[in-house]
Amino acid sequence: MVVLENPVPPIEDFQFLISQMTETLRSNSKKDPCKYLDLGGTKLEDVTVDILKDHARGTCFDGSIVKWSGGRFPDIVAKDYYGIEVKTSKSPNWTSTGSSVAEGTRVAGVERIFMLFGKLCDPIDFICKPYEECLSDVVVTHSPRYLINMQLEAGETIFDKMKIPYDEMRIDNPIQKVLDYYRKIQKDGQRPWWLGGEDERSNFFITDFSQINVDEKKRIMSESFCLFPELLGGNGDKYKRLMLYLVSKGYVSASLRDHFSAGGTVLLNFEGKEYSGVPQVVKRIADLMDLIPNVLMNELTEAELSYYWETSINSDRFSQWLDLIDIASKKYIGGFPLKNYLEWIYGQRGKGQR
């Protein structure tokens, strides 16, 4: 009798291999943190492949580890059946935008995929989990893409929300399934939409800015003040870029001025001096100084800041932002020392966020 060897090793064997890989990544990054802090997605893929090949020696996976190029999904394949998708982030958060819902570049034959996420900031760390256990939601770029969250609890994935298993979701028109889901959960005043550039993320609904909750409004306003220093200026078209940005994120408003700078002037006391006639926008931005430093340093990427500020980004983003705010506000704010005032506010309320 001829016994054929099972060409697909048990998933437990692959899980053991990736657990060794993850521990080696953690160990090596502690020994040489500078090397790992400098890694991006493609570089980490190469490092991971080398580590996997080392641990695969003498196992059923020996000689089967392949890195796929050309934007294929997943990035690394073993035994033509198992895969690893590699993501990196310089942020302290375990979240990122993932791959397309449609999975049009999926490598044929790959059935079980794991997500390796490298958090390449101090402290460096790595998590590797089954792909479907890391996907919390769907966001929109040029097409719907999964949103990755490596710290999801059981029952919190997008597939749990949609009440459909991942392996059922990915087969037979997954994008339509996503659109049907969001149409089901839409509220009055919302509708699913499809908008954004290659690297832009937006919500699935268009929402009236005046109708969002207070915390969300503060977050968006903080992000807006960070990206658009001209909001502290007096130009008549200072809301133009902000308006387009908010639309790309799924928010619309018939009165942006009311949210950001309306309300006339205020009286402020600073360093023993009284300043009258200070534009209301100064108070608005001061009220957000418990959020703005964290948004600048941890939530906005260097690429986003460079694009909207139209300059290269320094290591001290907060100070660079203050300089831009100071330049933009000189004529509009008059003699009020805005930069010094915001530094003082930061020292009082935002300390420790940089």
C-alpha positions as CSV (number, residue, x, y, z in Angstrom):
1,M,0.0,0.0,0.0
2,V,1.3,3.5,-0.9
3,V,0.8,6.2,1.7
4,L,0.9,9.7,0.3
5,E,2.2,12.4,2.6
6,N,-0.3,15.2,3.4
7,P,1.0,18.2,1.4
8,V,-0.5,20.6,3.8
9,P,1.0,20.5,7.3
10,P,-1.4,20.9,10.3
11,I,-2.0,24.4,11.3
12,E,-0.5,23.7,14.7
13,D,2.8,23.2,13.0
14,F,2.6,26.6,11.2
15,Q,1.5,28.3,14.4
16,F,4.6,26.9,16.2
17,L,6.8,28.2,13.4
18,I,5.3,31.7,13.6
19,S,5.5,31.8,17.4
20,Q,9.3,31.1,17.0
21,M,9.5,33.8,14.4
22,T,7.7,36.4,16.6
23,E,9.9,35.6,19.6
24,T,13.0,35.9,17.4
25,L,11.9,39.3,16.1
26,R,11.3,40.5,19.7
27,S,14.6,39.2,20.9
28,N,16.6,40.6,17.9
29,S,14.9,44.0,18.1
30,K,16.0,44.3,21.8
31,K,19.6,43.5,20.8
32,D,19.7,45.9,17.9
33,P,16.8,48.5,18.3
34,C,18.4,51.0,15.9
35,K,18.2,48.5,13.0
36,Y,14.5,47.7,13.7
37,L,13.5,51.3,14.2
38,D,14.7,51.9,10.7
39,L,12.7,49.1,9.1
40,G,9.7,49.8,6.9
41,G,7.2,47.3,5.5
42,T,9.4,45.8,2.7
43,K,12.5,45.7,4.9
44,L,10.7,43.9,7.7
45,E,9.4,41.4,5.1
46,D,13.0,40.5,4.2
47,V,14.0,40.1,7.8
48,T,11.0,38.0,8.5
49,V,11.6,35.7,5.6
50,D,15.2,35.1,6.7
51,I,14.1,34.3,10.3
52,L,11.3,31.9,9.0
53,K,13.8,30.1,6.8
54,D,16.2,29.6,9.7
55,H,13.4,28.2,11.9
56,A,12.0,26.1,9.1
57,R,15.2,24.1,8.7
58,G,14.6,20.4,9.3
59,T,10.8,20.9,9.4
60,C,8.1,20.2,6.9
61,F,8.3,23.9,5.9
62,D,12.0,23.7,4.9
63,G,12.5,25.2,1.4
64,S,8.9,26.3,1.1
65,I,9.1,29.9,2.4
66,V,8.6,32.4,-0.4
67,K,8.3,36.2,-0.4
68,W,5.9,37.5,-3.0
69,S,6.6,40.8,-4.7
70,G,4.4,43.1,-6.8
71,G,1.9,43.9,-4.2
72,R,0.6,40.4,-3.8
73,F,-1.5,39.3,-0.8
74,P,-0.2,37.9,1.5
75,D,3.5,39.0,1.5
76,I,5.0,35.7,2.5
77,V,3.8,32.2,1.7
78,A,4.7,28.8,3.2
79,K,3.8,25.4,1.6
80,D,1.7,27.2,-0.9
81,Y,-1.1,27.2,1.7
82,Y,-0.2,29.3,4.7
83,G,0.6,33.0,4.4
84,I,1.8,36.0,6.5
85,E,0.8,39.6,5.7
86,V,3.3,42.1,7.1
87,K,2.3,45.5,8.4
88,T,4.4,48.1,10.3
89,S,3.7,51.3,12.1
90,K,5.8,54.0,13.7
91,S,2.9,54.9,15.9
92,P,2.5,53.5,19.5
93,N,-0.9,52.3,18.4
94,W,-1.6,48.8,17.1
95,T,-3.8,50.0,14.3
96,S,-3.4,50.5,10.6
97,T,-5.2,50.4,7.3
98,G,-5.1,46.9,5.9
99,S,-5.6,45.2,2.5
100,S,-8.4,45.4,0.1
101,V,-11.7,43.8,1.0
102,A,-11.8,42.4,-2.6
103,E,-8.4,40.6,-2.2
104,G,-7.9,40.8,-5.9
105,T,-4.1,40.2,-5.5
106,R,-4.5,37.1,-3.3
107,V,-1.9,34.4,-4.1
108,A,-3.7,31.3,-5.5
109,G,-3.9,28.4,-3.2
110,V,-3.3,30.3,0.1
111,E,-6.1,29.5,2.5
112,R,-4.8,30.4,6.0
113,I,-3.3,33.8,6.6
114,F,-1.7,35.4,9.6
115,M,-1.1,39.1,10.3
116,L,2.4,40.1,11.5
117,F,2.3,43.6,12.9
118,G,5.5,45.4,13.8
119,K,5.2,48.4,16.1
120,L,8.5,50.1,15.2
121,C,8.7,52.7,17.8
122,D,10.0,52.7,21.4
123,P,9.3,50.1,22.8
124,I,9.5,47.9,19.6
125,D,7.1,45.0,19.7
126,F,5.5,42.4,17.4
127,I,2.2,40.6,17.3
128,C,1.2,37.8,14.9
129,K,-2.4,36.6,14.9
130,P,-4.8,34.9,12.4
131,Y,-5.7,37.6,9.8
132,E,-9.4,37.5,10.4
133,E,-9.0,38.1,14.1
134,C,-7.3,41.5,13.5
135,L,-9.8,43.3,11.3
136,S,-12.1,45.6,13.2
137,D,-13.9,47.6,10.5
138,V,-13.8,48.8,6.9
139,V,-12.6,52.2,5.7
140,V,-12.6,53.7,2.2
141,T,-9.6,54.6,0.1
142,H,-9.9,54.0,-3.7
143,S,-11.9,50.9,-2.6
144,P,-13.0,49.4,0.7
145,R,-10.1,48.2,2.9
146,Y,-10.0,46.5,6.2
147,L,-9.0,48.4,9.3
148,I,-6.4,46.5,11.4
149,N,-6.5,46.5,15.2
150,M,-4.0,44.0,16.7
151,Q,-5.6,44.3,20.2
152,L,-9.2,43.2,19.3
153,E,-11.0,41.1,21.8
154,A,-12.9,38.0,20.7
155,G,-16.2,38.9,19.1
156,E,-15.1,42.4,18.0
157,T,-14.0,41.8,14.4
158,I,-15.8,43.2,11.4
159,F,-16.9,39.7,10.6
160,D,-18.6,39.4,14.1
161,K,-20.4,42.7,13.4
162,M,-21.5,41.5,10.0
163,K,-22.4,38.0,11.3
164,I,-20.5,36.3,8.5
165,P,-17.3,34.2,8.8
166,Y,-14.2,35.6,7.0
167,D,-13.9,32.6,4.7
168,E,-17.5,33.1,3.6
169,M,-17.0,36.9,3.3
170,R,-14.0,36.7,1.0
171,I,-15.6,34.4,-1.5
172,D,-18.2,35.7,-4.0
173,N,-18.4,39.5,-4.2
174,P,-17.1,40.7,-0.7
175,I,-17.5,44.4,-1.5
176,Q,-21.2,44.0,-2.1
177,K,-21.5,42.3,1.2
178,V,-19.7,45.3,2.9
179,L,-22.0,47.8,1.1
180,D,-25.1,45.8,2.1
181,Y,-23.9,45.8,5.7
182,Y,-23.3,49.5,5.9
183,R,-26.7,50.2,4.3
184,K,-28.3,48.2,7.0
185,I,-26.7,50.2,9.8
186,Q,-27.0,53.7,8.4
187,K,-28.9,56.3,10.4
188,D,-31.0,59.2,9.4
189,G,-28.8,61.8,7.7
190,Q,-26.2,59.3,6.6
191,R,-25.5,57.3,3.5
192,P,-22.7,55.0,2.4
193,W,-20.2,56.7,0.1
194,W,-17.0,56.1,-1.8
195,L,-14.5,58.8,-1.8
196,G,-10.8,59.3,-1.2
197,G,-7.3,59.0,-2.6
198,E,-4.9,56.1,-2.6
199,D,-3.6,57.0,0.9
200,E,-6.6,58.7,2.3
201,R,-9.1,57.1,4.7
202,S,-12.7,58.2,5.1
203,N,-15.8,57.1,6.9
204,F,-18.4,55.1,5.1
205,F,-21.0,57.7,5.8
206,I,-21.3,61.4,5.0
207,T,-22.2,63.2,8.3
208,D,-23.3,66.7,9.1
209,F,-20.4,68.1,11.2
210,S,-22.9,69.8,13.6
211,Q,-24.5,66.4,14.4
212,I,-21.5,64.4,15.6
213,N,-20.8,64.0,19.4
214,V,-18.7,66.3,21.4
215,D,-15.6,64.1,21.7
216,E,-15.5,63.3,18.0
217,K,-15.9,67.0,17.1
218,K,-13.0,67.8,19.4
219,R,-10.8,65.2,17.8
220,I,-11.6,66.4,14.3
221,M,-11.1,70.1,15.3
222,S,-7.8,69.2,16.9
223,E,-6.7,67.4,13.8
224,S,-7.8,70.3,11.6
225,F,-5.9,72.9,13.6
226,C,-2.8,70.8,13.4
227,L,-3.0,70.4,9.7
228,F,-4.1,73.8,8.7
229,P,-2.3,76.6,10.5
230,E,-4.0,79.2,8.2
231,L,-7.1,78.7,10.4
232,L,-5.4,81.2,12.8
233,G,-5.1,83.7,10.0
234,G,-7.4,86.3,8.6
235,N,-7.6,85.3,4.9
236,G,-11.1,85.0,3.5
237,D,-10.4,81.6,1.9
238,K,-8.7,80.1,5.0
239,Y,-11.4,77.4,5.2
240,K,-11.0,76.1,1.6
241,R,-8.4,73.4,2.3
242,L,-10.2,72.4,5.5
243,M,-13.5,72.0,3.7
244,L,-12.0,69.7,1.1
245,Y,-10.2,67.7,3.8
246,L,-13.4,67.2,5.9
247,V,-15.4,66.1,2.8
248,S,-12.7,63.5,2.1
249,K,-13.2,62.2,5.6
250,G,-17.0,62.1,5.3
251,Y,-18.0,65.3,7.1
252,V,-19.9,68.3,5.6
253,S,-20.9,71.6,7.1
254,A,-22.8,74.6,5.9
255,S,-21.1,76.8,8.5
256,L,-17.5,75.8,9.2
257,R,-16.8,79.3,10.5
258,D,-19.2,78.8,13.3
259,H,-17.4,75.8,14.5
260,F,-13.9,77.0,14.3
261,S,-13.7,80.8,14.8
262,A,-17.1,82.5,15.1
263,G,-18.1,84.4,18.2
264,G,-16.4,87.7,17.9
265,T,-13.5,88.4,20.3
266,V,-12.5,87.5,23.8
267,L,-10.6,89.2,26.7
268,L,-7.5,87.2,27.8
269,N,-5.0,87.7,30.6
270,F,-1.5,86.4,30.1
271,E,1.7,87.1,31.9
272,G,0.1,89.9,33.9
273,K,-1.2,91.7,30.9
274,E,-4.8,92.1,29.7
275,Y,-5.4,91.6,26.0
276,S,-8.8,92.7,24.6
277,G,-10.2,92.0,21.1
278,V,-8.4,88.7,20.8
279,P,-10.2,86.6,18.0
280,Q,-12.4,83.8,19.4
281,V,-10.4,81.3,17.4
282,V,-7.5,81.7,20.0
283,K,-9.8,80.4,22.7
284,R,-11.0,77.6,20.5
285,I,-7.5,76.3,19.9
286,A,-6.5,76.8,23.6
287,D,-9.4,74.7,24.7
288,L,-8.1,71.9,22.5
289,M,-4.5,71.9,23.8
290,D,-5.0,68.8,25.9
291,L,-5.5,66.9,22.6
292,I,-3.4,68.7,20.0
293,P,0.1,67.6,21.1
294,N,-0.9,63.9,21.0
295,V,-2.5,64.3,17.6
296,L,0.7,66.0,16.3
297,M,3.1,63.5,17.7
298,N,1.3,60.2,17.6
299,E,-1.8,60.3,15.4
300,L,-0.8,62.2,12.2
301,T,1.9,60.7,10.1
302,E,5.0,62.5,8.8
303,A,3.6,62.1,5.3
304,E,0.3,63.8,6.2
305,L,2.0,66.7,7.9
306,S,4.5,67.2,5.2
307,Y,1.8,67.2,2.5
308,Y,-0.5,69.7,4.3
309,W,2.3,71.9,5.7
310,E,4.1,71.8,2.4
311,T,7.5,71.4,4.0
312,S,9.7,68.7,5.5
313,I,9.0,67.7,9.1
314,N,11.4,68.3,12.0
315,S,11.9,65.9,14.9
316,D,10.0,68.3,17.2
317,R,6.7,68.6,15.4
318,F,5.1,70.6,18.2
319,S,7.6,73.4,18.0
320,Q,7.4,73.4,14.2
321,W,3.6,73.6,14.4
322,L,3.9,76.5,16.8
323,D,6.1,78.4,14.4
324,L,3.6,77.8,11.5
325,I,0.8,79.0,13.7
326,D,2.8,82.1,14.7
327,I,3.5,83.0,11.1
328,A,-0.1,82.5,10.0
329,S,-1.5,84.5,12.8
330,K,0.8,87.5,12.9
331,K,-1.4,90.0,11.0
332,Y,-4.8,88.6,12.3
333,I,-4.0,88.2,16.0
334,G,-2.1,91.5,16.2
335,G,0.0,92.1,19.3
336,F,-1.2,89.0,21.2
337,P,1.8,86.6,21.9
338,L,0.0,83.5,20.5
339,K,3.0,81.2,20.3
340,N,4.0,81.9,23.9
341,Y,0.4,81.6,25.1
342,L,0.0,78.2,23.5
343,E,3.3,77.0,24.9
344,W,2.1,78.1,28.3
345,I,-1.3,76.3,27.9
346,Y,0.6,73.2,26.8
347,G,2.7,73.3,29.9
348,Q,-0.5,73.6,32.0
349,R,-2.7,71.0,30.4
350,G,-0.8,69.0,27.7
351,K,2.3,68.2,29.6
352,G,3.7,64.7,28.9
353,Q,2.1,64.2,25.6
354,R,5.1,65.0,23.4
